[in-house]
Amino acid sequence: MTTTINDILNRKPLDAQVYDRSDLEKTSGCPFEAKAIRDGKVKDVSMLADVGIEGHRLLAESLESVDENYLDLVDYLENELPTARPDIQPEVIKSLRGATEELRKIDPGRIIGIEKQYSTEFLKATRNHGAIVLTCCQDLLLAGKDETVVILFDWKTGYKRRTSTDAQSDFQTCFYSWILFRELPKVQTIHFFYEQTRYGTRAYAKLERERDYYNFEGRIQETVRLRMEDSNEAWPGMEKCCWCCVTAICPHVVGEALELNKDKEGYLNQYIALKARVAAIERGMKAHCKKHGEIRSGNQVFGYKETKKIVSYKLYVDKPDKTNNEDE
């Protein structure tokens, strides 16, 4: 059937596609994992994830109940914490109690938003796809010293300890900051704090529009491309695979990670046994060295290794001495 000009002009636009931070963050780490979760092949669930979801639910309910009156919000939230889901209530209280204490220290006049949703159009609609909209919900946004500076807080309830270096390179930092730069054109600097409520510590990153905006945009652009293509590329690595929920069905998983995720307790017991075995081997080799001298296997040597302060036993590579042959 021939397409006419009227067909083109009357064509209904395709629906917008909304990508949230969580899905894009998984895609940026390993598209195979993100696609498996989207397709329902695995469930990305954990107690700590549920704690975060429940905490944000209580915070959102508190906002609705007090019409964003800041001081009433903190009181209401503290009163509502005991009503969290019973099986995880102690963890929810632990994770948000520190947040409410911090909120009481803040000048209400500086608050731009709590649990504020930001959305922005990343790509315009074409004949092949609807508009691509990026969205995220930010925990706490404060005004800085003037209109060019904002301060962003994100509460983390899990066990991961972020350093300031981690905060600077984290995809969430990139995504949230780029959206703020896009939606708040006068902002030039973002002070980003990850409040690690489990430990009472924070990680900090300073973002500058002039330095970071286009680098962030490029990273997001490539991630959006992978998401639009529904990519199932796998980027395995021990540090990623060791906690990934998709290892059971992933053909690319790094070997040790599969065994770890199948039986964490058994894996720990194996590690303890191996450490004990290695310690016993070292004790035996040390006793042998004291009686008979070093043990060699090619250029690998176990024996005395002199240092400036102490003499210790360790494994080292026997390298030939460097000689000056210039006069030969």
C-alpha positions, -999 to 999 in steps of 0.1 A, spaced: 0 0 0 14 34 -10 19 60 18 4 93 9 13 128 23 -20 127 42 -10 94 59 23 110 70 6 142 83 -22 123 101 1 98 117 -3 96 154 29 103 173 45 74 191 41 73 229 70 88 249 94 64 265 103 73 301 136 60 315 143 63 352 177 65 369 176 30 383 171 12 349 197 34 332 222 29 360 219 -9 356 222 -5 318 254 16 322 269 -11 344 259 -42 324 231 -42 297 226 -79 301 217 -75 338 193 -46 331 175 -64 302 171 -96 323 154 -77 350 132 -57 326 122 -90 309 112 -105 342 137 -134 340 151 -125 374 139 -103 403 163 -77 417 151 -78 453 169 -76 486 161 -66 522 181 -34 519 163 -24 486 130 -29 504 142 -7 533 150 21 509 116 17 491 97 17 524 116 47 537 108 67 506 72 57 508 69 70 543 87 102 533 63 107 504 33 101 526 46 126 551 49 152 524 13 147 513 0 148 548 15 181 559 13 200 526 51 204 525 52 223 558 88 215 566 88 214 604 56 194 605 71 171 580 99 160 603 76 155 632 52 135 611 79 113 596 94 105 630 59 95 643 53 74 612 86 54 613 73 28 637 44 20 613 69 8 586 65 -27 572 68 -49 603 95 -73 590 119 -45 581 108 -18 606 140 -18 627 161 -13 596 138 15 583 140 33 616 178 29 617 181 42 581 159 73 585 165 83 621 197 99 610 180 117 581 154 133 604 181 145 627 199 161 598 166 177 585 161 194 618 195 212 614 185 228 580 172 263 576 137 257 560 141 287 539 169 270 519 148 240 509 140 238 472 125 203 473 122 171 493 115 139 473 113 162 443 106 146 409 125 160 379 119 150 343 134 163 311 131 154 274 164 139 263 155 131 227 126 145 206 101 122 190 108 109 155 89 86 131 108 57 147 104 64 184 85 86 208 102 113 229 128 99 253 121 114 288 146 110 316 133 111 352 145 109 388 134 116 423 159 135 444 159 132 482 167 168 493 177 198 473 189 230 490 197 265 478 234 275 480 250 308 486 233 323 455 213 312 425 244 296 408 249 270 436 227 241 449 233 214 474 219 179 468 216 152 495 209 115 488 204 91 516 219 56 513 207 29 536 228 -1 523 262 -15 533 282 0 504 307 25 516 313 53 491 344 73 490 344 108 476 362 93 446 333 69 441 308 97 445 325 117 418 323 88 392 290 73 402 264 71 375 238 85 399 259 116 404 262 120 366 225 115 360 211 137 388 236 165 382 230 166 344 192 168 350 197 196 375 220 215 351 194 210 324 164 221 344 181 249 364 200 268 338 214 294 362 231 267 384 268 264 378 279 243 408 264 214 425 276 201 459 265 165 461 264 146 494 257 109 498 246 104 534 255 69 544 230 65 572 241 30 583 276 43 592 269 80 600 294 90 572 291 109 539 307 110 505 310 143 486 314 153 450 316 188 435 302 192 400 308 222 377 287 229 347 316 241 325 337 210 333 312 182 337 280 189 317 290 176 283 309 146 298 278 136 317 256 141 286 279 119 266 277 91 292 240 94 294 236 95 256 255 62 252 235 46 280 202 57 264 213 43 231 219 9 247 185 11 264 167 20 232 183 -9 214 173 -32 243 209 -43 243 219 -76 260 257 -70 259 275 -84 289 304 -67 306 315 -92 332 340 -85 360 345 -99 394 336 -67 412 303 -65 394 294 -102 390 300 -111 427 267 -94 437 247 -95 405 213 -111 407 216 -124 371 246 -147 375 224 -179 376 214 -173 339 243 -153 326 266 -172 302 293 -146 307 296 -146 345 331 -146 359 336 -181 374 341 -174 411 311 -150 412 286 -178 402 298 -200 431 297 -171 456 261 -161 447 248 -197 448 260 -203 484 274 -173 502 277 -191 536 294 -221 519 317 -197 500 327 -180 533 334 -214 549 355 -224 520 375 -191 523 381 -197 560 393 -233 553 416 -221 526 431 -194 548 437 -220 575 453 -243 549 475 -215 536 486 -206 571 495 -242 578 515 -243 546 534 -211 554 542 -224 589 557 -255 574 577 -237 548 590 -212 574 602 -241 596 619 -257 565 636 -225 556 650 -221 591 666 -255 588 675 -259 551 672 -224 535 649 -210 508 626 -230 486 626 -223 449 604 -230 419 618 -213 388 622 -176 398 595 -179 426 612 -181 460 600 -185 495 626 -175 520 642 -147 538 634 -113 523 654 -85 540 638 -51 544 651 -19 560 635 -26 593 627 -63 597 634 -97 583 602 -115 571 592 -145 551 573 -139 519 568 -150 483 588 -129 458 603 -129 423 640 -135 421 652 -108 396 688 -108 384 710 -80 398 714 -50 376 750 -45 366 766 -16 349 781 -28 316 790 6 302 828 0 305 826 -35 288 
